[in-house]
């Protein structure tokens, strides 16, 4: 289970382990600590969803495709804040869901 790059691998893992996720998280590929903390958050408190890597706009095709499989009501969390994940990227993620 792997992709062409780290984004594709994140999407492949999400597809395999979270095919019907109703929660998801996103974090920039540039800060490992955000991804690590996001993974812990997504696995606790009754949540069960993937952390997807984003690098900016436009979203990588593999990430957009996975987000498109989620229900429109899926709840997303952003890890790292606006300095790590831009507002434009958050909007692109929201538009890709469902």
Secondary structure as GFF3:
##gff-version 3
##sequence-region A 1 98
A	DSSP	alpha_helix	6	17	.	.	.	ID=ss1
A	DSSP	beta_strand	23	28	.	.	.	ID=ss2
A	DSSP	alpha_helix	32	42	.	.	.	ID=ss3
A	DSSP	beta_strand	51	54	.	.	.	ID=ss4
A	DSSP	alpha_helix	61	69	.	.	.	ID=ss5
A	DSSP	beta_strand	75	79	.	.	.	ID=ss6
A	DSSP	alpha_helix	87	96	.	.	.	ID=ss7
###
